């Protein structure tokens, strides 16, 4: 394994949690392995490892972007991971409100529904 992969796996586990990463790796096949390796090295090893933003800032930015593009599955996962990491539902709600103005009310409305369900299940 490369240093980027190892650092990426450390970041991935820190942000998403061991259970999520273990499930993703358990489902890995010869077809999906190159992609899992790629996202671990690049997204988690390169981008999430940069010094310009801390993990909390990256989490909030990720949630805003996922809301803006309407990526429900990833948004739900990142909302839940943020709650488990101690980011308050109020802070996440502020991100969703801010996103509504710049990226659209319908996506943020759906984000609030996902956040509400995550709060009920995670906290």
C-alpha positions as CSV (number, residue, x, y, z in Angstrom):
1,X,0.0,0.0,0.0
2,X,1.1,3.5,-0.7
3,X,1.4,6.2,1.9
4,X,-1.5,8.1,0.2
5,X,-3.7,5.0,0.4
6,X,-2.8,4.5,4.1
7,X,-3.4,8.1,4.9
8,X,-6.6,8.1,2.9
9,X,-7.9,5.0,4.7
10,X,-7.1,6.7,8.0
11,X,-9.1,9.8,6.9
12,X,-11.9,7.8,5.5
13,X,-12.3,5.9,8.7
14,X,-12.1,9.1,10.8
15,X,-14.8,10.8,8.7
16,X,-17.2,8.0,7.9
17,X,-16.5,5.5,10.7
18,X,-15.1,2.0,10.7
19,X,-18.4,0.3,10.2
20,X,-19.2,2.1,7.0
21,X,-15.7,1.6,5.6
22,X,-15.6,-2.0,6.6
23,X,-19.0,-2.6,4.8
24,X,-17.7,-0.9,1.7
25,X,-14.5,-3.0,1.7
26,X,-16.4,-6.2,2.3
27,X,-18.5,-5.5,-0.8
28,X,-15.5,-4.8,-2.9
29,X,-15.1,-7.0,-6.0
30,X,-12.4,-7.2,-8.6
31,X,-14.6,-4.8,-10.7
32,X,-15.0,-2.2,-7.9
33,X,-11.5,-2.5,-6.3
34,X,-9.8,0.0,-8.7
35,X,-12.5,2.6,-7.8
36,X,-12.2,2.0,-4.1
37,X,-8.4,2.3,-4.3
38,X,-8.8,5.5,-6.4
39,X,-11.2,7.3,-4.0
40,X,-9.1,6.2,-1.0
41,X,-5.9,7.6,-2.5
42,X,-7.4,10.8,-4.1
43,X,-10.4,11.9,-2.2
44,X,-9.4,10.7,1.2
45,X,-5.6,10.6,0.8
46,X,-5.0,13.8,-1.2
47,X,-8.0,16.2,-0.7
48,X,-9.1,15.3,2.8
49,X,-5.4,15.4,3.9
50,X,-4.7,18.9,2.7
51,X,-4.0,21.6,5.3
52,X,-6.2,24.4,3.9
53,X,-9.4,23.2,5.7
54,X,-9.9,21.1,8.8
55,X,-12.1,18.1,8.7
56,X,-15.1,19.9,10.1
57,X,-14.9,22.6,7.4
58,X,-14.6,19.8,4.8
59,X,-17.6,18.0,6.2
60,X,-19.8,21.1,6.0
61,X,-18.6,21.9,2.5
62,X,-19.2,18.4,1.4
63,X,-22.7,18.5,2.8
64,X,-23.4,21.8,1.0
65,X,-22.1,20.4,-2.3
66,X,-24.0,17.1,-2.0
67,X,-27.2,19.0,-1.2
68,X,-26.7,21.3,-4.2
69,X,-26.2,18.5,-6.7
70,X,-29.0,16.3,-5.1
71,X,-26.8,13.3,-4.2
72,X,-29.1,11.8,-1.6
73,X,-27.2,8.6,-0.8
74,X,-23.9,10.4,-0.2
75,X,-25.7,13.3,1.6
76,X,-27.4,11.0,4.0
77,X,-24.2,9.2,4.8
78,X,-22.3,12.5,5.4
79,X,-25.1,14.0,7.5
80,X,-25.0,10.9,9.7
81,X,-21.2,10.8,9.9
82,X,-21.2,14.5,10.9
83,X,-23.8,13.9,13.6
84,X,-21.7,11.0,15.0
85,X,-18.6,13.3,14.9
86,X,-20.4,15.8,17.2
87,X,-21.5,18.4,14.7
88,X,-24.8,19.7,15.9
89,X,-28.0,19.3,14.0
90,X,-28.3,23.1,14.3
91,X,-25.0,23.6,12.5
92,X,-26.0,21.2,9.8
93,X,-29.4,23.0,9.4
94,X,-27.5,26.3,8.9
95,X,-25.6,24.7,6.1
96,X,-28.8,23.4,4.5
97,X,-30.4,26.9,4.9
98,X,-27.4,28.6,3.3
99,X,-27.4,26.0,0.5
100,X,-31.1,26.7,-0.2
101,X,-30.3,30.3,-1.2
102,X,-27.4,29.5,-3.5
103,X,-28.3,26.1,-4.9
104,X,-32.1,25.7,-4.6
105,X,-34.8,25.2,-2.0
106,X,-36.0,21.8,-3.2
107,X,-32.6,20.2,-2.6
108,X,-32.3,21.8,0.8
109,X,-35.8,20.8,1.7
110,X,-34.9,17.2,1.0
111,X,-31.7,17.7,2.9
112,X,-33.7,18.7,5.9
113,X,-35.8,15.6,5.6
114,X,-32.7,13.5,5.6
115,X,-31.2,15.4,8.5
116,X,-34.4,15.0,10.5
117,X,-34.5,11.3,10.0
118,X,-30.7,11.0,10.8
119,X,-31.2,12.9,14.0
120,X,-34.0,10.6,15.0
121,X,-31.9,7.5,14.3
122,X,-28.4,8.6,15.2
123,X,-29.0,10.7,18.4
